[in-house]
Amino acid sequence: MSKIKNAKKLVDILHNNCRLSLEQIATMMDMTVKEAGAAIDQLEKDGVILGYGAIVNWNKVPERNVVSAYIELKVTPQRHNGFNRLAERIYQYPQVKCLNLMSGSYDFGVTVEGESISDISLFVTEQLASMEGVLSTATHFVLKIYKEGGSVFVGDDEDTREVISI
């Protein structure tokens, strides 16, 4: 990590709430506002902080229909490049939201988004599965998100489905 004093604490503060003011962050870090601003700038320059964002419950955003899926990929690593070259090809696609090298029974875990199940199916069959080095895919569609980024997404919505009992 960066050579900033208490860099981990600063990153933890920003990760938990990036909307804090510089004054609040400086107080929490026992720094001046100028020192806190310079430390954050350095973390961004060093590539420790890559961006800022909100955790959004997209199901509550009107007129936004997004389908998410998790795809397991088994691949053949490339000579001299291992998994890196294939990873670079995969993460270039805008549908790919997250890409991880995994241990276990598959090599890559890929989180993708599309406007429909059909969009994701086409992406998997036409882009991922046909890619040189990809041996197999297994696609799992997200049905409901309960928790993401440390935030719980359930609890305030009533289940309006009809109860059927036999």
C-alpha positions as CSV (number, residue, x, y, z in Angstrom):
1,M,0.0,0.0,0.0
2,S,1.0,3.6,-0.2
3,K,3.5,5.2,2.1
4,I,0.8,7.4,3.7
5,K,0.6,7.4,7.4
6,N,-2.4,5.2,8.4
7,A,-3.2,4.6,4.8
8,K,-5.3,1.5,5.7
9,K,-7.4,3.5,8.1
10,L,-8.0,6.3,5.5
11,V,-9.0,3.7,2.9
12,D,-11.4,2.0,5.3
13,I,-13.0,5.4,6.1
14,L,-13.5,6.2,2.4
15,H,-14.6,2.7,1.6
16,N,-17.3,2.8,4.3
17,N,-18.5,6.3,3.4
18,C,-17.0,8.3,0.5
19,R,-19.4,11.2,1.1
20,L,-17.7,12.4,4.2
21,S,-16.3,15.9,3.9
22,L,-12.5,16.5,4.0
23,E,-13.0,18.2,7.4
24,Q,-14.7,15.0,8.8
25,I,-12.0,12.8,7.3
26,A,-9.2,15.0,8.7
27,T,-10.8,14.9,12.2
28,M,-11.1,11.1,12.0
29,M,-7.5,10.8,10.9
30,D,-6.1,13.4,13.3
31,M,-4.8,15.4,10.3
32,T,-5.2,18.8,8.9
33,V,-7.7,19.2,6.0
34,K,-4.7,19.9,3.7
35,E,-2.9,16.7,4.8
36,A,-6.1,14.6,4.4
37,G,-6.7,16.0,0.9
38,A,-3.0,15.4,-0.1
39,A,-3.2,11.8,1.3
40,I,-6.4,11.0,-0.7
41,D,-4.8,12.5,-3.9
42,Q,-1.8,10.3,-3.3
43,L,-3.9,7.2,-2.9
44,E,-5.7,8.0,-6.2
45,K,-2.4,8.6,-7.9
46,D,-0.9,5.3,-6.6
47,G,-3.9,3.4,-7.9
48,V,-5.1,2.4,-4.4
49,I,-8.4,4.3,-4.9
50,L,-9.8,3.6,-8.3
51,G,-13.1,5.4,-8.1
52,Y,-16.0,6.3,-5.9
53,G,-19.6,5.2,-6.1
54,A,-22.9,4.5,-4.4
55,I,-24.3,1.1,-3.5
56,V,-27.6,1.1,-5.4
57,N,-30.7,-1.1,-5.2
58,W,-31.4,-1.1,-8.9
59,N,-34.7,-2.9,-8.4
60,K,-36.0,0.4,-6.9
61,V,-34.9,2.5,-9.8
62,P,-37.9,3.1,-12.2
63,E,-37.4,2.2,-15.8
64,R,-34.2,0.2,-15.3
65,N,-34.4,-3.4,-16.2
66,V,-31.2,-5.2,-15.7
67,V,-30.5,-8.9,-15.5
68,S,-27.3,-10.1,-13.8
69,A,-25.5,-13.4,-14.1
70,Y,-22.5,-15.1,-12.7
71,I,-20.6,-17.2,-15.2
72,E,-18.0,-19.9,-14.3
73,L,-15.3,-20.2,-17.0
74,K,-12.9,-23.1,-17.4
75,V,-10.0,-22.0,-19.6
76,T,-6.6,-23.1,-20.8
77,P,-3.9,-20.7,-19.6
78,Q,-1.7,-19.3,-22.4
79,R,2.0,-20.1,-22.5
80,H,4.1,-17.4,-20.9
81,N,1.0,-15.3,-20.1
82,G,-0.9,-17.6,-17.8
83,F,-4.4,-16.3,-17.4
84,N,-3.6,-12.6,-17.8
85,R,-4.0,-12.2,-21.6
86,L,-7.4,-14.0,-21.5
87,A,-8.5,-11.9,-18.6
88,E,-7.6,-8.7,-20.5
89,R,-9.8,-9.9,-23.4
90,I,-12.7,-10.7,-21.1
91,Y,-12.7,-7.6,-19.0
92,Q,-12.8,-5.3,-22.0
93,Y,-16.5,-6.1,-22.7
94,P,-18.9,-3.6,-21.2
95,Q,-21.2,-6.4,-20.1
96,V,-18.5,-7.6,-17.7
97,K,-18.9,-6.0,-14.3
98,C,-16.5,-8.1,-12.3
99,L,-13.8,-10.7,-13.2
100,N,-12.0,-12.9,-10.7
101,L,-9.4,-15.6,-11.1
102,M,-10.7,-18.4,-8.9
103,S,-9.4,-21.5,-7.1
104,G,-11.3,-24.7,-7.3
105,S,-13.3,-26.3,-10.1
106,Y,-13.3,-23.4,-12.5
107,D,-10.8,-20.6,-13.4
108,F,-12.7,-17.4,-13.8
109,G,-15.8,-16.0,-12.1
110,V,-17.4,-13.4,-14.3
111,T,-20.3,-11.2,-13.3
112,V,-22.2,-9.7,-16.3
113,E,-25.2,-7.5,-16.8
114,G,-27.6,-7.3,-19.7
115,E,-31.1,-6.0,-20.5
116,S,-32.5,-9.6,-20.7
117,I,-31.7,-13.2,-20.2
118,S,-31.4,-13.4,-24.0
119,D,-28.8,-10.6,-24.0
120,I,-26.7,-12.5,-21.5
121,S,-27.2,-15.8,-23.3
122,L,-26.0,-14.2,-26.6
123,F,-23.0,-12.7,-24.9
124,V,-22.0,-16.0,-23.4
125,T,-22.5,-18.0,-26.6
126,E,-21.1,-15.5,-29.1
127,Q,-18.4,-13.8,-27.1
128,L,-17.2,-15.9,-24.1
129,A,-17.8,-19.5,-25.1
130,S,-16.3,-19.0,-28.6
131,M,-13.2,-17.3,-27.3
132,E,-10.0,-19.2,-27.9
133,G,-8.8,-20.8,-24.7
134,V,-12.3,-21.1,-23.2
135,L,-13.1,-24.8,-22.5
136,S,-16.5,-24.4,-20.9
137,T,-19.0,-22.0,-19.3
138,A,-21.7,-22.4,-16.6
139,T,-24.1,-19.5,-16.3
140,H,-26.1,-18.7,-13.1
141,F,-28.7,-16.0,-13.3
142,V,-29.2,-13.7,-10.2
143,L,-32.8,-14.0,-9.0
144,K,-32.6,-11.7,-6.0
145,I,-29.9,-9.7,-4.2
146,Y,-30.1,-9.9,-0.4
147,K,-26.8,-8.1,0.4
148,E,-24.2,-6.3,-1.7
149,G,-21.2,-4.1,-0.8
150,G,-22.1,-4.6,2.9
151,S,-25.6,-3.2,2.5
152,V,-28.7,-5.3,3.1
153,F,-31.3,-5.0,0.3
154,V,-34.3,-6.7,1.9
155,G,-36.6,-6.1,4.7
156,D,-38.8,-3.2,3.7
157,D,-40.7,-4.7,0.7
158,E,-43.7,-6.8,1.2
159,D,-44.0,-10.1,-0.7
160,T,-47.1,-9.6,-2.9
161,R,-47.2,-13.1,-4.4
162,E,-50.3,-15.1,-3.9
163,V,-50.0,-17.9,-1.3
164,I,-50.9,-21.3,-2.7
165,S,-51.4,-24.2,-0.3
166,I,-52.5,-27.8,-1.0
